Amino acid sequence: MALRHGLSYGAYFAWRVVHFGYLFPNTVYHKAHTKRAGELFCFTHHHLYGMPISCLRFFTVYGPRQRPEMAIHKFTKAVIEGTPIPFFGDGTTRRDYTYIDDIVDGVVKSLDHCAGYEIYNLGESQTTSLSELVELIGEVCGKEPILDRQPMQPGDVVITYADIAKAKAQIGYAPK
């Protein structure tokens, strides 16, 4: 099983990560290419050695023990401490935030159904804008977020979200 986290494919336009043939990222987001290369390496290993492999694509995972450089952790800490949140772009970028328990459930189900070579998107399959995220964090913390407005970062994508139809159908993935 190969695990992959974070943004994968996209460019300065919106699209859904779907399953069709051998997709090559059309993006300047360099990590997309290394992630896709990993999937192709896994396919080659499966083809040469017959090992069953499930590649899992995680979409913006959050929850307890989240990495501190990730947006939800970083923004919540900034709001609590009263420090500015680095706010890139106009707030309309959107991400598919997925709770860690849903990811763990998807990983276990993929292990239970591992056969051949498969790629599964594990996400929530719905998006939240950057502005909505910051507003929600402010509400939960009971404080007004301070924004440090900056231009959109080079190579960032406008929207990412998972097409989880294959994971639902083949392994019974059902995010809550």
Contacts in CASP RR format, 6 or more apart in sequence:
PFRMAT RR
TARGET T0000
AUTHOR 0000-0000-0000
METHOD contacts of the structure
MODEL  1
MALRHGLSYGAYFAWRVVHFGYLFPNTVYHKAHTKRAGELFCFTHHHLYG
MPISCLRFFTVYGPRQRPEMAIHKFTKAVIEGTPIPFFGDGTTRRDYTYI
DDIVDGVVKSLDHCAGYEIYNLGESQTTSLSELVELIGEVCGKEPILDRQ
PMQPGDVVITYADIAKAKAQIGYAPK
1 53 0 8 1.000
1 54 0 8 1.000
1 55 0 8 1.000
1 56 0 8 1.000
1 107 0 8 1.000
1 110 0 8 1.000
1 111 0 8 1.000
1 114 0 8 1.000
2 38 0 8 1.000
2 39 0 8 1.000
2 42 0 8 1.000
2 53 0 8 1.000
2 54 0 8 1.000
2 55 0 8 1.000
2 56 0 8 1.000
3 55 0 8 1.000
3 56 0 8 1.000
3 58 0 8 1.000
3 107 0 8 1.000
4 35 0 8 1.000
4 38 0 8 1.000
4 39 0 8 1.000
4 55 0 8 1.000
4 56 0 8 1.000
4 57 0 8 1.000
4 58 0 8 1.000
5 58 0 8 1.000
5 61 0 8 1.000
6 31 0 8 1.000
6 58 0 8 1.000
6 59 0 8 1.000
6 60 0 8 1.000
6 61 0 8 1.000
6 160 0 8 1.000
7 29 0 8 1.000
7 31 0 8 1.000
7 32 0 8 1.000
7 60 0 8 1.000
7 157 0 8 1.000
7 160 0 8 1.000
8 17 0 8 1.000
8 25 0 8 1.000
8 31 0 8 1.000
8 32 0 8 1.000
8 35 0 8 1.000
8 36 0 8 1.000
8 57 0 8 1.000
8 160 0 8 1.000
9 15 0 8 1.000
9 17 0 8 1.000
9 23 0 8 1.000
9 25 0 8 1.000
9 26 0 8 1.000
9 27 0 8 1.000
9 29 0 8 1.000
9 32 0 8 1.000
9 36 0 8 1.000
9 160 0 8 1.000
10 25 0 8 1.000
10 26 0 8 1.000
10 27 0 8 1.000
10 29 0 8 1.000
10 32 0 8 1.000
10 157 0 8 1.000
10 160 0 8 1.000
11 26 0 8 1.000
11 27 0 8 1.000
11 28 0 8 1.000
11 29 0 8 1.000
11 155 0 8 1.000
11 157 0 8 1.000
12 155 0 8 1.000
12 157 0 8 1.000
12 158 0 8 1.000
13 158 0 8 1.000
14 94 0 8 1.000
14 158 0 8 1.000
14 159 0 8 1.000
15 159 0 8 1.000
16 161 0 8 1.000
16 162 0 8 1.000
16 163 0 8 1.000
17 57 0 8 1.000
17 59 0 8 1.000
17 121 0 8 1.000
17 160 0 8 1.000
17 161 0 8 1.000
17 162 0 8 1.000
17 163 0 8 1.000
18 163 0 8 1.000
19 119 0 8 1.000
19 121 0 8 1.000
19 163 0 8 1.000
19 166 0 8 1.000
22 40 0 8 1.000
23 36 0 8 1.000
24 36 0 8 1.000
25 32 0 8 1.000
25 33 0 8 1.000
25 35 0 8 1.000
25 36 0 8 1.000
27 33 0 8 1.000
27 155 0 8 1.000
27 157 0 8 1.000
28 154 0 8 1.000
28 155 0 8 1.000
29 155 0 8 1.000
29 156 0 8 1.000
29 157 0 8 1.000
35 57 0 8 1.000
38 55 0 8 1.000
39 55 0 8 1.000
39 119 0 8 1.000
42 53 0 8 1.000
42 55 0 8 1.000
42 117 0 8 1.000
43 53 0 8 1.000
43 117 0 8 1.000
45 51 0 8 1.000
45 53 0 8 1.000
46 52 0 8 1.000
46 53 0 8 1.000
46 116 0 8 1.000
46 117 0 8 1.000
47 117 0 8 1.000
50 116 0 8 1.000
52 114 0 8 1.000
52 115 0 8 1.000
52 116 0 8 1.000
52 117 0 8 1.000
53 114 0 8 1.000
53 116 0 8 1.000
53 117 0 8 1.000
53 118 0 8 1.000
54 110 0 8 1.000
54 111 0 8 1.000
54 113 0 8 1.000
54 114 0 8 1.000
54 117 0 8 1.000
54 118 0 8 1.000
54 119 0 8 1.000
54 120 0 8 1.000
55 117 0 8 1.000
55 118 0 8 1.000
55 119 0 8 1.000
55 120 0 8 1.000
56 106 0 8 1.000
56 107 0 8 1.000
56 110 0 8 1.000
56 119 0 8 1.000
56 120 0 8 1.000
56 122 0 8 1.000
57 119 0 8 1.000
57 120 0 8 1.000
57 121 0 8 1.000
57 122 0 8 1.000
57 162 0 8 1.000
58 98 0 8 1.000
58 103 0 8 1.000
58 122 0 8 1.000
58 123 0 8 1.000
59 95 0 8 1.000
59 96 0 8 1.000
59 97 0 8 1.000
59 98 0 8 1.000
59 121 0 8 1.000
59 122 0 8 1.000
59 123 0 8 1.000
59 124 0 8 1.000
59 160 0 8 1.000
59 161 0 8 1.000
59 162 0 8 1.000
60 70 0 8 1.000
60 71 0 8 1.000
60 95 0 8 1.000
60 96 0 8 1.000
60 97 0 8 1.000
60 98 0 8 1.000
60 160 0 8 1.000
61 70 0 8 1.000
61 98 0 8 1.000
61 99 0 8 1.000
61 100 0 8 1.000
61 103 0 8 1.000
62 70 0 8 1.000
62 72 0 8 1.000
62 73 0 8 1.000
62 97 0 8 1.000
62 98 0 8 1.000
62 99 0 8 1.000
62 100 0 8 1.000
63 72 0 8 1.000
63 99 0 8 1.000
63 100 0 8 1.000
64 100 0 8 1.000
66 72 0 8 1.000
66 73 0 8 1.000
66 100 0 8 1.000
67 73 0 8 1.000
68 74 0 8 1.000
68 77 0 8 1.000
71 95 0 8 1.000
71 130 0 8 1.000
71 133 0 8 1.000
72 97 0 8 1.000
72 133 0 8 1.000
72 137 0 8 1.000
74 85 0 8 1.000
74 86 0 8 1.000
75 85 0 8 1.000
75 133 0 8 1.000
75 134 0 8 1.000
75 137 0 8 1.000
75 145 0 8 1.000
76 137 0 8 1.000
76 140 0 8 1.000
76 141 0 8 1.000
78 84 0 8 1.000
78 85 0 8 1.000
78 145 0 8 1.000
78 146 0 8 1.000
79 85 0 8 1.000
79 137 0 8 1.000
79 138 0 8 1.000
79 141 0 8 1.000
79 143 0 8 1.000
79 145 0 8 1.000
79 146 0 8 1.000
80 141 0 8 1.000
80 143 0 8 1.000
82 143 0 8 1.000
82 146 0 8 1.000
83 146 0 8 1.000
84 146 0 8 1.000
84 147 0 8 1.000
84 148 0 8 1.000
85 134 0 8 1.000
85 145 0 8 1.000
85 146 0 8 1.000
85 147 0 8 1.000
85 148 0 8 1.000
86 148 0 8 1.000
86 150 0 8 1.000
87 130 0 8 1.000
87 134 0 8 1.000
87 147 0 8 1.000
87 148 0 8 1.000
87 149 0 8 1.000
87 150 0 8 1.000
88 130 0 8 1.000
88 150 0 8 1.000
88 151 0 8 1.000
88 152 0 8 1.000
88 153 0 8 1.000
88 156 0 8 1.000
89 130 0 8 1.000
89 149 0 8 1.000
89 150 0 8 1.000
89 151 0 8 1.000
89 152 0 8 1.000
90 152 0 8 1.000
91 129 0 8 1.000
91 130 0 8 1.000
91 131 0 8 1.000
92 129 0 8 1.000
92 130 0 8 1.000
92 131 0 8 1.000
92 158 0 8 1.000
93 129 0 8 1.000
93 130 0 8 1.000
93 152 0 8 1.000
93 156 0 8 1.000
93 157 0 8 1.000
93 158 0 8 1.000
93 159 0 8 1.000
94 127 0 8 1.000
94 128 0 8 1.000
94 129 0 8 1.000
94 130 0 8 1.000
94 158 0 8 1.000
94 159 0 8 1.000
94 160 0 8 1.000
94 161 0 8 1.000
95 127 0 8 1.000
95 128 0 8 1.000
95 130 0 8 1.000
95 133 0 8 1.000
95 159 0 8 1.000
95 160 0 8 1.000
95 161 0 8 1.000
96 123 0 8 1.000
96 124 0 8 1.000
96 125 0 8 1.000
96 126 0 8 1.000
96 127 0 8 1.000
96 160 0 8 1.000
96 161 0 8 1.000
96 162 0 8 1.000
97 124 0 8 1.000
97 128 0 8 1.000
97 133 0 8 1.000
98 122 0 8 1.000
98 123 0 8 1.000
98 124 0 8 1.000
98 162 0 8 1.000
98 175 0 8 1.000
99 124 0 8 1.000
99 175 0 8 1.000
99 176 0 8 1.000
101 176 0 8 1.000
102 122 0 8 1.000
102 123 0 8 1.000
102 124 0 8 1.000
102 175 0 8 1.000
102 176 0 8 1.000
103 122 0 8 1.000
103 123 0 8 1.000
105 173 0 8 1.000
105 174 0 8 1.000
105 175 0 8 1.000
106 120 0 8 1.000
106 122 0 8 1.000
106 167 0 8 1.000
106 171 0 8 1.000
106 173 0 8 1.000
107 122 0 8 1.000
109 167 0 8 1.000
109 171 0 8 1.000
109 172 0 8 1.000
109 173 0 8 1.000
110 118 0 8 1.000
110 120 0 8 1.000
110 167 0 8 1.000
110 171 0 8 1.000
112 171 0 8 1.000
113 170 0 8 1.000
113 171 0 8 1.000
118 166 0 8 1.000
118 170 0 8 1.000
119 166 0 8 1.000
120 164 0 8 1.000
120 166 0 8 1.000
120 167 0 8 1.000
120 170 0 8 1.000
120 171 0 8 1.000
120 173 0 8 1.000
121 162 0 8 1.000
121 163 0 8 1.000
121 164 0 8 1.000
121 166 0 8 1.000
121 167 0 8 1.000
122 162 0 8 1.000
122 164 0 8 1.000
122 167 0 8 1.000
122 173 0 8 1.000
122 175 0 8 1.000
123 161 0 8 1.000
123 162 0 8 1.000
123 164 0 8 1.000
123 175 0 8 1.000
124 161 0 8 1.000
124 162 0 8 1.000
124 175 0 8 1.000
125 161 0 8 1.000
125 162 0 8 1.000
125 163 0 8 1.000
125 164 0 8 1.000
125 175 0 8 1.000
126 161 0 8 1.000
127 159 0 8 1.000
127 160 0 8 1.000
127 161 0 8 1.000
128 136 0 8 1.000
134 145 0 8 1.000
134 147 0 8 1.000
135 145 0 8 1.000
137 145 0 8 1.000
138 144 0 8 1.000
138 145 0 8 1.000
164 173 0 8 1.000
164 175 0 8 1.000
167 173 0 8 1.000
168 174 0 8 1.000
END
